[in-house]
Amino acid sequence: MMTTPIISIANLSKSYQNNLVLNSLSWDIEQGDIVALLGKNGAGKSTLLETIMNLRNGDQGELKLWDKHWEQLDQPTREKIGFVAQDIKGFEWMRVSDFLSYIGGFFPTWNKDYCEQLQSRWNLDPKKRVGDLSGGQSQILHVIQALSIKPELLILDEPVAHLDPSMRRQFLSELIELTCELNSTVVFSSHIVSDLERVANKVALLQNGIIDYYYDVEQLKSSIAHVKISADIPIEQTPLFTEFVNWRPLTNGATASVVRPLESSIENIAAQSNTNIETTPLSLEDWYLEVSHAAG
Ligand SMILES: Nc1ncnc2c1ncn2[C@@H]1O[C@H](COP(=O)(O)OP(=O)(O)OP(=O)(O)O)[C@@H](O)[C@H]1O
């Protein structure tokens, strides 16, 4: 059954002076998905997420949330969206509890009890001043703020960037568990592959100004592999092998990496190309290295 995507982007472009950051990017995100948006530093993740949030304007293209342009979204719908920007400053003199009640005052959907539960769950001291929080605690504060409206759509720009490695995974998985209880759709950016494992069900890779890869995580994990093709002669990459990158012909075959789910099975490809193909599974980490290397 076809459903309307919760976020629908068509041919979105955005440049800063001569720097083309988004290049006719199209992307649909379905209701209920937990999407990890990967991309190198400077790939344009913040630009994309802030454009989705209507905080930046694209130069061209179309963006719809719940099948409506921003100007058509009514206030109750806008209040179903939680957003955590990358670095948030301000209100430094306020105590955590005062800050949260102040912000809560702007949202009819604010759930005070839930907000307090989250503060104790993540050990955020309500008496501390916002300006005295560590980078990680400040991120937790803003995630609590975004969750306290029980959002239907939650957009997080590098939500765990300031947490130490042991906390990153734990906090992210608790956060996603909570959003699953709320049935929220979540998009979070990161440049670290291990952040998405066991947390996201979809992975998107932003590079060269487009969503170059967008797959179901499990489907992708079961497809990606390093392959060694054996033959009597060097094998060049042909149109049959579009899901492969880093193709290297050898005197007796070739090596390459499968980086997208294959249209046909490896056995079929081997039979069609009259070769023998050995595969070694790739980790998502290796996949990310291979695809970003291939993109240059
Ligand atoms: N306001 C701005 N004015 C000019 N250039 C900008 C502006 N904001 C971003 N850029 C440039 O656009 C590109 C993309 O930046 P963006 O912050 O969207 O990337 P990112 O993927 O979020 O990076 P990171 O992972 O480092 O946060 C970078 O080259 C950046 O320098």
The ligand as a Gaussian input file, in Angstrom:
#p B3LYP/6-31G(d) Opt

LIG

0 1
 N       25.693000      30.142000       6.546000
 C       26.625000      29.661000       5.731000
 N       27.310000      30.465000       4.890000
 C       28.246000      29.991000       4.038000
 N       28.590000      28.682000       3.952000
 C       27.944000      27.832000       4.767000
 C       26.929000      28.277000       5.691000
 N       26.467000      27.180000       6.366000
 C       27.146000      26.111000       5.875000
 N       28.021000      26.499000       4.920000
 C       28.918000      25.601000       4.141000
 O       28.113000      24.599000       3.547000
 C       28.747000      23.325000       3.604000
 C       27.859000      22.345000       4.326000
 O       27.768000      22.702000       5.689000
 P       26.842000      21.918000       6.716000
 O       27.019000      22.548000       8.047000
 O       25.454000      21.851000       6.173000
 O       27.487000      20.455000       6.661000
 P       27.412000      19.245000       7.694000
 O       27.312000      17.998000       6.871000
 O       26.323000      19.488000       8.676000
 O       28.834000      19.311000       8.390000
 P       29.333000      18.812000       9.864000
 O       29.242000      17.317000       9.876000
 O       30.748000      19.294000       9.874000
 O       28.443000      19.488000      10.852000
 C       30.108000      23.570000       4.268000
 O       31.059000      23.721000       3.242000
 C       29.898000      24.866000       5.030000
 O       31.105000      25.580000       5.131000

